[in-house]
Amino acid sequence: MDQPTRFIGMDVHKETIVVAVSATGDVGKATPYGTFPNTAAALEKLVTRLRQACSGPLKFCYEAGPCGYGVHRALTRLGEECMVVAPSMIPRKSGERQKNDKRDAASLAVLHRGGLLTAVWVPDAAHEAMRDLIRARLAAVRAVRTARQQLSAFLLRHERIYRSGGKAWTKAHRGWLVDQSFAQPAQQIVLEESIEAVRLGEQRRDRVDGYLRAQIPSWSLFPLVQNLGALRGLDTIAGAGLAAAIGDPSRFASAPDFMAYIGLVPSEHSSGPKRRIGAITKSGDMHARTLLIEAAHSYRFPARITRRKLAAVDAVPEAVREIAWKAQTRLCQRYRHMMAKGKPTPVIVTAIARELAGFVWSIGCITSDPPAKTSAITTTTDEVPPTRSTGQSRSLRRQPLKSTHRAARPEQTHAPIESRYVTHAQANNPKASTRASRTRKTVAASTAGSTG
């Protein structure tokens, strides 16, 4: 007779782990199993006791939290299955008003028995180390921003305003800061300390930034970082931040799943015939969402490959270049279209960031599995262009478009790839070119009227 599977819920803390057990076929609450020290030896002892009590399989689970993935790795080394649960996805009863460690462990065991828990992706040690370095750089950037805001607020309280008309924190602005002085010695001390805090913060930020750039080439996800650098608005640092958030692209079944993971999909509260759509959920990785929002601002300009971006584009495979250019043409067109409709800028940027997340997911898929993903991700015409050799001059890199794209504009008549690709819906739409021509005529007429 087969032994039932036992589900072990663990409420993990810095010093202790509270355990509860439930088995397949049980009804009601889980059985408390005791409190154990949060050490590798104690976990091994717990597994030994559970194996001696019954020979059935064991399935552990605990919430992701500040204690990291040490418990998961210890149980995995012992050959046991362990799930790290996403806290925000745990079902909770609205009427419950009692919470303690035993109840939490028992609740996890019961929910795991019913298959109602959502697991988070557990990175390996090297990936977690790179993630920690990326977070350290993010903390350094935030510290610089905070120090600058404190200094600016101090000067504003005393009516010291930089009126030269230039941008703040340039060489001229820093010279203006040095020239400031206060009659009160205490205020002069505050000024000098604030300037020093900004200087030290910038040094730390640049130092950590250099460490990160030096570690990225040895990272297992360096190909993904390099490929993401072909997208407009993303550089090596931003690509590393997105790669750390994506991890294994195969855990996202589709692009909407990745958009939902980083919180760029609208919330909804619908009932009956009424459908109510709200603001974006803002769930998941806030850093990845911020990187996409910042990158989305760059699509307000016409689609083109700048000289600074040319080296990054030439370093990636042809399939990635196709996706990057398709992202540029589509998102630049969509930005201008939404702007012409009078949409607020935050709404436009959020919509562009959501679609940009889909292109990021596509690049992640073909980077992890190029042969299997290329045909599914890129939609091409029947004519395949020849491969460009690396010895061609820059003039050959910018050849005219060979296909009609709805996002094309007069300033986009040259591109860094031999031919461009369109979707089947655009290729089969005979009204696309008519609408684009009508739009260009309208824009030209309004421009001529404003100039006159």
C-alpha positions as CSV (number, residue, x, y, z in Angstrom):
1,M,0.0,0.0,0.0
2,D,1.4,3.4,-1.0
3,Q,2.1,5.8,1.8
4,P,0.3,9.2,1.7
5,T,2.3,12.3,0.7
6,R,2.9,14.6,3.7
7,F,2.9,18.3,3.3
8,I,5.1,20.2,5.8
9,G,4.5,23.9,6.3
10,M,7.3,25.9,7.9
11,D,7.2,29.4,9.4
12,V,10.8,30.4,9.1
13,H,12.4,33.0,11.4
14,K,16.0,34.1,12.1
15,E,16.4,31.7,15.1
16,T,13.6,29.2,14.8
17,I,11.4,27.2,12.4
18,V,7.8,26.3,13.4
19,V,6.6,23.2,11.6
20,A,3.1,21.8,10.9
21,V,2.3,18.6,9.0
22,S,-0.7,17.5,6.9
23,A,-1.1,14.4,4.7
24,T,-3.0,13.6,1.6
25,G,-6.6,12.8,2.4
26,D,-6.6,14.8,5.6
27,V,-9.5,17.1,6.3
28,G,-9.3,20.3,8.4
29,K,-6.3,21.8,10.1
30,A,-2.7,20.5,10.0
31,T,-1.0,18.9,13.0
32,P,1.6,21.0,14.8
33,Y,5.0,19.3,14.8
34,G,7.1,21.5,17.0
35,T,9.7,24.2,16.8
36,F,13.3,23.6,15.6
37,P,16.4,25.8,15.4
38,N,17.1,27.4,12.0
39,T,20.3,25.5,11.3
40,A,21.3,22.9,8.8
41,A,21.8,20.3,11.5
42,A,18.3,20.8,12.9
43,L,16.8,20.6,9.4
44,E,18.6,17.3,8.8
45,K,17.3,16.0,12.1
46,L,13.8,17.1,11.2
47,V,13.9,15.3,7.8
48,T,15.3,12.1,9.5
49,R,12.4,12.1,12.0
50,L,9.8,12.6,9.3
51,R,11.3,9.8,7.2
52,Q,11.3,7.4,10.2
53,A,7.7,8.2,11.0
54,C,6.4,7.3,7.5
55,S,8.0,6.2,4.2
56,G,5.8,8.4,2.0
57,P,7.1,11.4,0.1
58,L,7.7,14.8,1.8
59,K,6.9,18.2,0.4
60,F,8.1,21.2,2.3
61,C,7.1,24.8,1.9
62,Y,7.7,28.2,3.5
63,E,7.2,31.8,2.7
64,A,9.9,33.9,0.9
65,G,11.3,36.4,3.3
66,P,14.4,38.1,4.7
67,C,15.9,34.7,5.7
68,G,16.7,34.0,2.0
69,Y,16.9,30.6,0.4
70,G,19.1,28.8,2.9
71,V,16.4,26.5,4.1
72,H,15.4,25.6,0.5
73,R,19.0,24.8,-0.4
74,A,19.6,22.7,2.7
75,L,16.4,20.6,2.1
76,T,17.3,20.2,-1.6
77,R,20.8,18.9,-0.7
78,L,19.0,16.3,1.4
79,G,17.0,15.2,-1.6
80,E,13.6,16.6,-0.5
81,E,11.2,18.8,-2.4
82,C,10.8,22.3,-1.1
83,M,8.7,25.2,-2.4
84,V,9.4,28.8,-1.6
85,V,6.0,30.5,-1.6
86,A,5.2,34.0,-2.9
87,P,3.7,35.8,0.2
88,S,1.5,38.1,-1.9
89,M,-0.2,35.1,-3.6
90,I,-1.2,33.2,-0.4
91,P,-5.0,32.9,-0.1
92,R,-6.2,34.5,3.2
93,K,-9.6,34.6,4.8
94,S,-10.8,38.2,5.4
95,G,-12.4,37.2,8.7
96,E,-9.3,35.8,10.4
97,R,-8.1,38.1,13.2
98,Q,-5.6,35.7,14.9
99,K,-2.1,35.2,13.6
100,N,0.8,33.4,15.2
101,D,3.6,31.1,14.1
102,K,1.7,27.9,14.6
103,R,-1.3,29.1,12.7
104,D,0.9,30.3,9.8
105,A,2.7,27.0,9.6
106,A,-0.5,25.0,9.7
107,S,-2.1,27.3,7.1
108,L,0.8,26.7,4.7
109,A,0.6,23.0,5.1
110,V,-3.1,22.9,4.4
111,L,-2.8,25.2,1.4
112,H,0.1,23.2,0.0
113,R,-2.0,20.0,0.4
114,G,-4.7,21.7,-1.7
115,G,-2.3,23.0,-4.4
116,L,-3.2,26.6,-3.7
117,L,0.3,28.0,-3.3
118,T,2.4,29.8,-5.9
119,A,6.1,29.2,-5.9
120,V,8.8,31.8,-6.6
121,W,11.8,31.1,-8.7
122,V,14.8,30.2,-6.6
123,P,18.1,31.4,-8.1
124,D,21.4,29.6,-7.8
125,A,24.2,31.1,-5.6
126,A,25.9,32.9,-8.5
127,H,22.7,34.5,-9.7
128,E,21.8,35.6,-6.2
129,A,25.2,37.1,-5.8
130,M,24.8,39.2,-8.9
131,R,21.3,40.2,-7.8
132,D,22.8,41.4,-4.5
133,L,25.4,43.5,-6.3
134,I,22.7,45.0,-8.5
135,R,20.7,45.9,-5.4
136,A,23.8,47.4,-3.8
137,R,24.2,49.7,-6.8
138,L,20.5,50.6,-6.6
139,A,20.9,51.5,-3.0
140,A,23.9,53.7,-3.8
141,V,21.9,55.5,-6.5
142,R,19.1,56.1,-4.1
143,A,21.5,57.4,-1.5
144,V,22.9,60.0,-3.9
145,R,19.4,61.1,-4.8
146,T,18.5,61.5,-1.2
147,A,21.7,63.5,-0.4
148,R,21.1,65.8,-3.4
149,Q,17.5,66.4,-2.3
150,Q,18.5,67.2,1.2
151,L,21.1,69.7,0.0
152,S,18.6,71.4,-2.4
153,A,15.9,71.6,0.2
154,F,18.4,73.2,2.7
155,L,19.4,75.9,0.1
156,L,15.8,76.5,-0.8
157,R,14.8,77.2,2.8
158,H,17.4,80.0,2.8
159,E,16.4,81.4,-0.6
160,R,19.6,80.2,-2.3
161,I,18.3,79.4,-5.8
162,Y,20.5,78.5,-8.8
163,R,19.2,81.0,-11.4
164,S,21.8,80.5,-14.2
165,G,19.2,78.6,-16.2
166,G,21.3,75.4,-16.6
167,K,20.8,72.0,-15.3
168,A,21.5,71.1,-11.7
169,W,24.6,69.0,-10.7
170,T,26.6,70.1,-13.7
171,K,30.1,71.5,-13.4
172,A,28.7,75.1,-13.3
173,H,26.2,74.2,-10.7
174,R,28.8,72.6,-8.5
175,G,30.9,75.7,-8.8
176,W,27.9,77.7,-7.6
177,L,27.5,75.5,-4.6
178,V,31.2,76.0,-3.6
179,D,30.7,79.8,-3.7
180,Q,27.8,79.7,-1.3
181,S,28.5,80.9,2.3
182,F,26.4,81.6,5.4
183,A,26.9,84.1,8.2
184,Q,26.0,81.6,10.8
185,P,28.8,79.0,11.5
186,A,26.2,76.3,12.2
187,Q,24.6,76.7,8.8
188,Q,27.9,76.8,7.0
189,I,28.7,73.4,8.7
190,V,25.4,72.0,7.3
191,L,26.3,73.2,3.8
192,E,29.7,71.7,3.8
193,E,28.6,68.4,5.3
194,S,25.7,68.2,2.7
195,I,28.1,68.8,-0.2
196,E,30.5,66.2,1.2
197,A,27.7,63.7,1.6
198,V,26.8,64.2,-2.1
199,R,30.4,63.7,-3.1
200,L,30.9,60.6,-1.1
201,G,27.7,59.1,-2.3
202,E,28.7,59.7,-5.9
203,Q,32.0,58.1,-5.4
204,R,30.4,55.1,-3.9
205,R,27.9,54.9,-6.7
206,D,30.6,55.0,-9.4
207,R,32.7,52.5,-7.5
208,V,29.9,50.0,-7.3
209,D,29.0,50.7,-10.9
210,G,32.5,49.8,-11.9
211,Y,32.4,46.6,-9.9
212,L,29.1,45.6,-11.5
213,R,30.4,46.2,-15.0
214,A,33.4,44.1,-14.3
215,Q,31.3,41.2,-13.0
216,I,28.7,41.1,-15.8
217,P,31.0,39.4,-18.5
218,S,31.6,36.4,-16.2
219,W,27.9,36.1,-15.4
220,S,25.9,33.2,-16.8
221,L,23.3,35.6,-18.1
222,F,25.7,37.8,-19.9
223,P,24.4,36.8,-23.3
224,L,20.9,38.0,-22.2
225,V,22.3,41.3,-20.9
226,Q,24.2,41.8,-24.1
227,N,21.1,41.1,-26.2
228,L,18.8,43.4,-24.1
229,G,21.3,46.2,-24.8
230,A,20.1,46.3,-28.4
231,L,16.7,47.7,-27.2
232,R,16.4,51.4,-27.2
233,G,16.6,52.9,-23.7
234,L,18.5,50.0,-22.2
235,D,22.2,49.8,-21.6
236,T,24.4,47.2,-19.8
237,I,23.4,48.2,-16.3
238,A,19.7,48.3,-17.1
239,G,20.0,45.0,-19.0
240,A,21.6,43.4,-16.0
241,G,18.7,44.6,-13.8
242,L,16.2,43.1,-16.1
243,A,18.1,39.9,-16.5
244,A,18.2,39.5,-12.7
245,A,14.5,40.0,-12.6
246,I,13.8,37.5,-15.5
247,G,16.2,34.8,-14.5
248,D,14.9,31.8,-16.4
249,P,12.6,33.0,-19.2
250,S,11.0,29.6,-19.5
251,R,9.1,30.2,-16.2
252,F,6.9,32.7,-18.1
253,A,4.6,31.0,-20.5
254,S,3.8,34.1,-22.5
255,A,4.6,37.8,-22.6
256,P,1.5,38.8,-20.7
257,D,2.7,36.6,-17.9
258,F,5.9,38.5,-17.7
259,M,4.0,41.8,-17.9
260,A,1.9,40.7,-15.0
261,Y,4.9,39.5,-13.0
262,I,6.5,43.0,-13.0
263,G,3.1,44.8,-12.3
264,L,2.6,46.5,-15.7
265,V,-1.0,45.2,-16.3
266,P,-4.1,47.1,-15.3
267,S,-6.0,46.1,-12.1
268,E,-9.6,45.1,-12.5
269,H,-12.7,45.1,-10.3
270,S,-15.5,43.9,-12.5
271,S,-18.8,42.4,-11.5
272,G,-21.7,41.4,-13.7
273,P,-22.0,43.4,-17.0
274,K,-19.8,46.2,-15.7
275,R,-16.1,46.0,-16.3
276,R,-14.0,48.4,-14.2
277,I,-10.3,48.7,-15.2
278,G,-8.0,50.5,-12.7
279,A,-4.4,51.5,-12.4
280,I,-1.5,49.1,-13.0
281,T,-1.0,46.5,-10.2
282,K,2.6,47.5,-9.4
283,S,3.3,44.0,-8.2
284,G,6.5,42.1,-8.6
285,D,10.0,43.5,-9.1
286,M,9.8,47.3,-8.6
287,H,13.4,47.8,-10.0
288,A,12.6,46.0,-13.2
289,R,9.4,48.0,-13.6
290,T,11.2,51.2,-13.0
291,L,13.9,50.4,-15.6
292,L,11.2,49.7,-18.2
293,I,9.3,53.0,-17.4
294,E,12.6,55.0,-17.7
295,A,13.4,53.3,-21.0
296,A,9.9,54.0,-22.4
297,H,10.6,57.8,-22.3
298,S,13.2,57.4,-25.1
299,Y,10.5,56.2,-27.6
300,R,9.1,59.7,-27.9
301,F,11.8,60.4,-30.5
302,P,11.7,59.0,-34.1
303,A,13.0,55.5,-34.5
304,R,16.7,55.4,-35.4
305,I,20.0,53.7,-34.4
306,T,22.3,56.3,-32.9
307,R,26.0,56.2,-33.2
308,R,26.4,55.3,-29.5
309,K,23.9,52.4,-29.9
310,L,25.4,51.0,-33.1
311,A,28.1,49.0,-31.4
312,A,25.6,47.3,-29.1
313,V,23.3,46.5,-32.0
314,D,26.1,45.0,-34.1
315,A,27.2,42.8,-31.2
316,V,23.9,40.8,-31.0
317,P,22.6,38.1,-33.3
318,E,20.4,38.9,-36.3
319,A,17.2,37.7,-34.7
320,V,17.7,40.0,-31.8
321,R,18.4,43.0,-34.1
322,E,15.1,42.3,-35.8
323,I,13.2,42.3,-32.6
324,A,14.9,45.4,-31.4
325,W,14.1,47.3,-34.6
326,K,10.5,46.1,-34.6
327,A,10.3,47.3,-31.0
328,Q,11.6,50.8,-32.1
329,T,9.2,51.2,-35.0
330,R,6.2,50.0,-33.2
331,L,6.7,51.8,-29.9
332,C,7.8,55.1,-31.5
333,Q,4.7,55.0,-33.7
334,R,2.4,54.1,-30.7
335,Y,3.9,56.9,-28.6
336,R,3.2,59.5,-31.2
337,H,-0.3,58.1,-31.9
338,M,-1.3,58.2,-28.2
339,M,0.2,61.7,-27.9
340,A,-1.9,62.8,-30.8
341,K,-5.0,61.5,-29.1
342,G,-4.3,63.7,-26.1
343,K,-3.4,60.9,-23.6
344,P,-1.5,62.0,-20.5
345,T,2.2,61.4,-20.6
346,P,2.2,58.9,-17.6
347,V,-0.4,56.8,-19.3
348,I,1.6,56.8,-22.6
349,V,4.8,55.9,-20.9
350,T,3.2,53.1,-18.9
351,A,1.6,51.6,-22.0
352,I,4.9,51.8,-23.9
353,A,6.7,50.1,-20.9
354,R,4.2,47.3,-20.9
355,E,4.7,46.6,-24.6
356,L,8.5,46.9,-24.2
357,A,8.3,44.2,-21.5
358,G,6.9,41.9,-24.2
359,F,9.9,42.5,-26.4
360,V,12.2,41.9,-23.5
361,W,10.5,38.6,-22.9
362,S,10.9,37.7,-26.6
363,I,14.6,38.4,-26.5
364,G,14.9,36.4,-23.3
365,C,13.3,33.4,-25.0
366,I,15.5,33.3,-28.1
367,T,18.6,33.9,-26.0
368,S,17.9,30.8,-23.8
369,D,16.7,28.6,-26.7
370,P,17.5,30.2,-30.1
371,P,16.5,27.3,-32.5
372,A,13.1,26.7,-30.8
373,K,12.1,30.2,-30.3
374,T,13.2,32.2,-33.4
375,S,10.3,31.2,-35.6
376,A,7.7,31.8,-32.9
377,I,8.9,35.1,-31.8
378,T,9.9,36.9,-35.0
379,T,7.2,37.3,-37.7
380,T,8.9,37.8,-41.1
381,T,8.0,38.1,-44.7
382,D,8.5,35.3,-47.1
383,E,11.8,36.8,-48.4
384,V,14.7,36.3,-46.1
385,P,17.6,38.8,-46.6
386,P,21.2,37.7,-46.9
387,T,23.4,37.8,-43.9
388,R,25.6,40.9,-43.6
389,S,29.3,40.4,-43.2
390,T,31.2,42.2,-40.5
391,G,33.5,43.9,-43.0
392,Q,30.8,46.1,-44.5
393,S,31.0,49.9,-44.1
394,R,28.6,52.0,-42.2
395,S,26.9,53.1,-45.4
396,L,25.9,49.5,-46.1
397,R,24.5,49.2,-42.7
398,R,21.8,51.8,-43.3
399,Q,19.9,50.5,-46.4
400,P,16.4,51.6,-47.3
401,L,13.4,49.8,-46.0
402,K,12.3,46.9,-48.2
403,S,8.9,46.4,-46.6
404,T,6.1,48.7,-45.6
405,H,5.7,49.1,-41.8
406,R,2.8,51.0,-40.2
407,A,5.3,52.7,-37.9
408,A,7.5,54.1,-40.6
409,R,8.0,57.8,-41.0
410,P,9.9,60.0,-43.5
411,E,12.8,60.3,-41.0
412,Q,13.0,56.5,-40.8
413,T,13.9,55.8,-44.4
414,H,17.2,54.3,-43.4
415,A,17.8,51.4,-41.0
416,P,20.8,49.4,-39.7
417,I,19.5,46.1,-41.0
418,E,19.2,45.1,-44.7
419,S,15.4,44.6,-44.6
420,R,12.6,45.2,-42.1
421,Y,9.9,42.9,-41.0
422,V,6.1,43.4,-40.6
423,T,3.5,41.3,-39.0
424,H,1.0,39.4,-41.1
425,A,-1.9,41.7,-39.9
426,Q,0.0,44.7,-41.2
427,A,1.1,43.1,-44.4
428,N,-2.5,42.0,-45.2
429,N,-4.0,45.4,-44.4
430,P,-4.4,47.5,-47.6
431,K,-5.6,50.5,-45.7
432,A,-2.4,50.9,-43.6
433,S,-0.4,52.8,-46.2
434,T,-3.5,55.0,-47.0
435,R,-3.9,56.0,-43.3
436,A,-0.1,56.6,-43.0
437,S,-0.1,58.8,-46.0
438,R,-3.1,60.8,-44.8
439,T,-1.5,61.2,-41.4
440,R,1.7,62.5,-42.9
441,K,-0.2,65.0,-45.0
442,T,-2.1,66.2,-42.0
443,V,1.1,66.6,-40.0
444,A,2.8,68.4,-42.9
445,A,-0.1,70.8,-43.3
446,S,-0.2,71.7,-39.6
447,T,3.5,72.2,-39.5
448,A,3.4,74.5,-42.5
449,G,0.5,76.5,-40.9
450,S,2.4,76.9,-37.7
451,T,5.5,78.0,-39.5
452,G,3.7,80.5,-41.6
